[in-house]
Amino acid sequence: MSEKVEKLYLKEYKHNPKLSLDEFIKNFLLSYNYNYNTIHHNGNIQCPAGRNRSLGDIHAICLGYYPDVTRAQVKESLIENIGDDLVGCFCPDIHKRVYLHKKIKPKWEQGGLYRFDEYGDKIEYKNVKSRIHLI
């Protein structure tokens, strides 16, 4: 049985339905996350703009605009389309791995190598064709 995930939205964001999931996630990591508060369907703020976001957060936000997207598809998009520009760390405040784009924090490295994500999956890094990927 699959887990029910609450859809989240970006306050005052006007979504272009022609935007692919991959483009949305990249834009989210580079811009949207720093310009829009994340809100619940009732308009209450879930998280203010500018916070680093976990895989679960990114998935819930994507569900607000791509209702059939799975967590696996979001994770694959992060790996395949952001690739070596994806950086992050384990956040001790929320006890989750959080992600951002390297352009936002150019000195950050791909950290938290031996930490589990919020779903209990260990995320490992490997070098594939001279690119660092998350698996």
Protein Blocks (a to p, Z undefined) as FASTA:
>chain_A
ZZdddddddehiacdfkbcfklmmmmmmmmmmmmcccddfkopafbdghiacdfklmmmm
mmmmmmmbcfklmmmmmmmmnmmmpgcdddfklopacdddfklmmmbccehklaccfkop
acddddeehiacdZZ
